[in-house]
Amino acid sequence: MKTQIENALNILKGHDFYWFMADFAYTDGTRDNAKASMKYFVKVVSQIDNKNIREALRNLWTLYYDEARARVNGRDIENFNGKEEELMSFLAVA
């Protein structure tokens, strides 16, 4: 299971949450790459047996997504680092 968690975290780290900011995202493959990355993340996470770990990984994805959207609009996510740390520490002991 540790390998699955590491794989999911690697996908998450490599995902381009800012794809929509690319000038030609719909024609140069940026959008398609982001969509494929998201689908692969969902596939990897769905193969994890532990419901709490699946939920933590999904929450981490959502946190990064919300953070990217907020930064584009000039806002900060309240306590982003604390929330990220909490989820990552939960995954570390899993």
PyMOL commands that set and color helices and strands:
alter all, ss='L'
color gray80, all
select helices_A, chain A and resi 2-14+19-21+30-46+51-72+80-92
alter helices_A, ss='H'
color red, helices_A
deselect
rebuild
show_as cartoon
